[in-house]
Amino acid sequence: MSIKLCAEADSFRHAEKDFTYAVNMTKKLGLKYIEPELMTGRCLLNVYGYCNITSLENDPMEMRKLIEGAGLGVACLSAHSSLMDTEYGVDYLKKAIRFAYILGSPLVNTAEGIKPDWMKEDDAFCVMGYNLKTLTKMAENYGITITIEPHGIYTTNAEGLLKIMSLSDSKNLAINFDTGNVTIAGNDALETLKKVIDHVAHVHLKDVKMPKTSTGETGVTAGMAIGDGEVDIKGCIEYLKEKNYNGYLSIECSGVDALKKSIEYLKPLL
């Protein structure tokens, strides 16, 4: 098994089209894997075909038939919830685990969520630890791995990621490393990757030209074409190869043109 390229659904967000469009464009660009995104409830934009993010209330078999009909596979299911929320966050991810199982996705991706102003840091990690025990037990039952993405105040640095990994001894908890989110939080992507590599099961390749902001922004939905930004993408890939990483590189950029350019940049590196 070698490193494989994948299209992250956020790459199609600004097209304002449905998930079928994302699948068809992924196939047209020559990729074999896609990473769908899920949400709870209903979104009017999605119902009328202007958004590819799919509701968890939909029939997962319909998504599976669409993806398999295009000759694609699911690398990961993106289900960004909140590990600091014992009701909404846990329920969201439980539904996502079941959805992923039917899709045949080995991974469900999430992040820590937004910490409420009233919550103390010790309490935040206590709540995350409790929720992860519940969620990893279910993930083990379904053979799914929950991956934590750098997307907030605790996960965009190595120390925070490793602390969250220490909250559970489950083999079904891992890291989805996002090169762009780490960078805009003011950290070096390659150096951070080196510190957490033993836990990395999935990678979002995102390139950005964005310094750390005064507002403390730590995550963006999609970056520019891979190779056009300031992230050491080549260094990260070389290190992943050196460490015998054999998972997916999920490309997260803005638009089909950027996705095409990213693929052309990445293929020689692989």
C-alpha positions as CSV (number, residue, x, y, z in Angstrom):
1,M,0.0,0.0,0.0
2,S,1.5,3.3,-1.1
3,I,0.6,7.0,-0.4
4,K,-2.6,7.9,-2.4
5,L,-4.1,11.2,-3.4
6,C,-7.6,12.1,-2.4
7,A,-10.0,15.0,-3.0
8,E,-11.3,16.7,0.2
9,A,-14.9,17.9,-0.4
10,D,-14.0,21.4,0.8
11,S,-12.2,21.8,-2.5
12,F,-15.6,22.0,-4.2
13,R,-17.4,24.3,-1.6
14,H,-17.2,27.5,-3.6
15,A,-18.6,25.8,-6.7
16,E,-22.0,25.9,-5.0
17,K,-23.0,22.5,-6.5
18,D,-24.1,19.2,-4.9
19,F,-22.1,16.2,-3.9
20,T,-22.7,14.5,-7.3
21,Y,-20.6,17.3,-8.8
22,A,-17.8,16.7,-6.3
23,V,-17.8,13.0,-7.2
24,N,-17.8,13.6,-11.0
25,M,-15.0,16.1,-10.8
26,T,-12.9,13.9,-8.6
27,K,-13.2,11.1,-11.2
28,K,-12.6,13.5,-14.1
29,L,-9.3,14.7,-12.5
30,G,-8.1,11.1,-12.3
31,L,-8.3,10.7,-8.5
32,K,-9.5,7.4,-7.0
33,Y,-10.6,8.6,-3.6
34,I,-12.8,11.3,-2.1
35,E,-13.4,12.6,1.4
36,P,-17.0,13.6,1.9
37,E,-18.3,16.0,4.5
38,L,-21.3,15.6,6.7
39,M,-23.6,17.9,8.8
40,T,-26.5,17.3,11.1
41,G,-30.0,18.4,10.2
42,R,-30.9,19.9,6.9
43,C,-29.5,22.8,5.0
44,L,-31.6,24.6,2.4
45,L,-28.5,25.1,0.1
46,N,-27.9,21.4,0.2
47,V,-31.5,20.5,-0.5
48,Y,-31.6,22.7,-3.6
49,G,-28.2,21.5,-4.8
50,Y,-25.9,24.4,-3.9
51,C,-23.8,22.7,-1.3
52,N,-21.9,19.3,-1.4
53,I,-22.0,18.9,2.4
54,T,-24.4,16.0,3.0
55,S,-26.9,15.6,5.8
56,L,-26.4,12.7,8.3
57,E,-30.1,12.2,8.0
58,N,-29.6,11.1,4.3
59,D,-29.4,7.4,3.4
60,P,-25.6,6.6,3.4
61,M,-26.3,3.8,0.9
62,E,-27.2,6.4,-1.7
63,M,-23.9,8.1,-1.2
64,R,-22.1,4.8,-1.4
65,K,-23.8,3.9,-4.6
66,L,-22.9,7.2,-6.1
67,I,-19.3,7.0,-5.1
68,E,-18.8,3.4,-6.1
69,G,-20.7,4.0,-9.4
70,A,-18.0,6.5,-10.3
71,G,-15.3,4.0,-9.5
72,L,-14.1,5.9,-6.4
73,G,-13.5,4.9,-2.8
74,V,-13.9,6.8,0.5
75,A,-10.7,7.7,2.2
76,C,-12.2,9.4,5.2
77,L,-15.5,10.9,6.3
78,S,-15.2,14.5,7.5
79,A,-17.6,15.1,10.4
80,H,-16.3,18.2,12.3
81,S,-18.0,18.1,15.7
82,S,-17.0,19.3,19.2
83,L,-15.2,17.0,21.6
84,M,-16.0,19.5,24.3
85,D,-19.8,19.1,23.9
86,T,-21.2,16.0,25.6
87,E,-24.6,16.2,23.8
88,Y,-24.4,17.6,20.3
89,G,-20.7,16.7,19.8
90,V,-21.0,13.1,20.9
91,D,-24.3,12.5,19.1
92,Y,-22.9,14.0,15.8
93,L,-19.9,11.7,15.9
94,K,-21.9,8.6,16.8
95,K,-24.1,9.1,13.7
96,A,-21.0,9.8,11.6
97,I,-19.4,6.5,12.8
98,R,-22.5,4.5,11.6
99,F,-22.5,6.5,8.3
100,A,-18.8,5.8,7.8
101,Y,-19.3,2.1,8.4
102,I,-21.9,1.9,5.7
103,L,-19.8,3.9,3.3
104,G,-16.8,1.7,3.9
105,S,-14.7,4.6,5.2
106,P,-11.9,3.6,7.6
107,L,-11.8,7.0,9.3
108,V,-14.1,9.7,10.8
109,N,-12.4,13.1,11.1
110,T,-13.2,15.7,13.7
111,A,-11.6,18.4,15.9
112,E,-11.9,19.6,19.4
113,G,-14.4,22.3,18.6
114,I,-14.7,25.8,20.0
115,K,-14.0,26.1,23.8
116,P,-16.8,28.1,25.5
117,D,-15.5,31.2,27.4
118,W,-16.8,29.9,30.7
119,M,-15.0,26.5,30.4
120,K,-11.6,26.2,32.1
121,E,-8.8,24.4,30.3
122,D,-8.7,21.5,32.9
123,D,-12.4,21.0,32.5
124,A,-12.1,21.1,28.7
125,F,-9.6,18.2,28.7
126,C,-11.6,16.3,31.3
127,V,-14.7,16.6,29.1
128,M,-12.8,15.6,25.9
129,G,-11.4,12.6,27.7
130,Y,-14.8,11.4,28.9
131,N,-16.3,11.9,25.4
132,L,-13.4,10.1,23.7
133,K,-13.9,7.1,25.9
134,T,-17.5,6.8,24.8
135,L,-16.7,7.5,21.1
136,T,-13.6,5.2,20.8
137,K,-15.6,2.3,22.3
138,M,-18.2,2.7,19.6
139,A,-15.5,3.2,16.9
140,E,-13.8,0.0,18.0
141,N,-17.2,-1.9,17.6
142,Y,-17.4,-0.6,14.0
143,G,-13.7,-0.9,13.1
144,I,-13.5,2.8,12.5
145,T,-10.7,5.1,13.6
146,I,-11.5,8.6,14.8
147,T,-8.9,11.2,13.7
148,I,-8.4,14.6,15.3
149,E,-7.6,17.5,12.9
150,P,-5.6,20.6,13.9
151,H,-8.5,23.1,13.9
152,G,-8.5,25.0,17.2
153,I,-6.6,26.3,20.1
154,Y,-5.5,22.9,21.4
155,T,-4.9,21.0,18.2
156,T,-2.8,23.3,15.9
157,N,0.3,22.6,18.0
158,A,2.1,19.4,18.8
159,E,1.7,19.7,22.5
160,G,-2.1,20.0,22.3
161,L,-2.4,17.2,19.8
162,L,-0.3,14.9,21.9
163,K,-2.2,15.8,25.1
164,I,-5.5,14.8,23.4
165,M,-3.9,11.6,22.2
166,S,-3.0,10.8,25.8
167,L,-6.6,11.0,26.9
168,S,-7.3,7.6,25.4
169,D,-5.3,4.4,25.0
170,S,-7.6,3.2,22.2
171,K,-5.9,2.1,18.9
172,N,-8.9,3.7,17.2
173,L,-7.9,7.2,17.9
174,A,-5.3,9.0,15.7
175,I,-4.4,12.3,14.1
176,N,-5.5,13.8,10.8
177,F,-2.6,16.2,10.2
178,D,-3.5,19.5,8.4
179,T,-0.5,21.3,7.0
180,G,-2.3,24.6,6.5
181,N,-4.1,24.9,9.8
182,V,-0.9,24.3,11.7
183,T,0.9,27.0,9.6
184,I,-1.7,29.8,10.0
185,A,-1.7,29.1,13.8
186,G,2.0,30.2,13.7
187,N,3.7,26.8,13.8
188,D,6.0,25.1,11.3
189,A,4.1,22.3,9.6
190,L,7.1,20.0,9.1
191,E,8.5,20.4,12.6
192,T,5.0,19.8,14.1
193,L,4.5,16.8,11.9
194,K,7.7,15.3,13.2
195,K,6.5,15.5,16.7
196,V,3.2,13.8,16.2
197,I,4.0,11.4,13.3
198,D,3.5,8.3,15.5
199,H,-0.2,9.1,15.7
200,V,-0.8,10.3,12.1
201,A,-3.3,8.1,10.2
202,H,-4.5,10.7,7.6
203,V,-3.2,14.0,6.1
204,H,-4.9,17.1,4.8
205,L,-2.6,18.8,2.4
206,K,-3.4,22.5,2.5
207,D,-1.1,25.3,1.3
208,V,-1.6,28.9,2.5
209,K,-0.1,32.3,2.4
210,M,-1.4,33.5,5.7
211,P,0.6,34.6,8.8
212,K,-0.7,34.1,12.3
213,T,-3.6,36.6,12.8
214,S,-4.3,38.8,15.8
215,T,-7.8,37.3,16.0
216,G,-6.2,33.9,16.8
217,E,-7.7,32.2,13.7
218,T,-6.5,28.6,13.6
219,G,-8.4,27.0,10.7
220,V,-9.4,27.7,7.2
221,T,-11.8,25.7,5.0
222,A,-9.6,25.5,1.9
223,G,-6.3,26.8,0.8
224,M,-4.7,27.7,-2.5
225,A,-3.2,25.3,-5.0
226,I,-0.6,23.1,-3.5
227,G,2.8,24.5,-4.2
228,D,1.6,28.1,-4.5
229,G,1.8,28.9,-0.8
230,E,4.3,29.1,2.0
231,V,3.9,25.6,3.5
232,D,6.8,23.2,3.1
233,I,4.7,20.6,1.4
234,K,7.6,18.9,-0.3
235,G,9.4,18.6,3.1
236,C,6.3,17.1,4.7
237,I,5.8,14.5,1.9
238,E,9.5,13.6,2.0
239,Y,9.3,13.0,5.7
240,L,6.1,11.0,5.4
241,K,7.8,8.8,2.8
242,E,10.8,8.4,5.1
243,K,8.5,7.3,7.9
244,N,6.8,4.8,5.6
245,Y,3.4,6.6,5.8
246,N,1.0,4.6,3.6
247,G,-2.2,6.5,4.0
248,Y,-4.0,9.2,2.0
249,L,-3.0,12.8,1.2
250,S,-6.4,14.6,1.0
251,I,-6.0,17.7,-1.1
252,E,-7.9,20.7,0.4
253,C,-7.8,23.7,-1.9
254,S,-10.3,26.2,-3.4
255,G,-11.8,25.1,-6.6
256,V,-11.3,22.6,-9.5
257,D,-8.6,24.6,-11.2
258,A,-6.6,24.7,-8.0
259,L,-7.2,21.0,-7.4
260,K,-6.0,20.2,-10.9
261,K,-2.8,22.3,-10.4
262,S,-2.3,20.6,-7.0
263,I,-2.4,17.2,-8.6
264,E,0.1,18.2,-11.2
265,Y,2.5,19.5,-8.5
266,L,2.1,16.4,-6.3
267,K,2.4,13.5,-8.7
268,P,6.2,13.9,-9.3
269,L,6.7,14.1,-5.5
270,L,5.0,10.7,-5.1
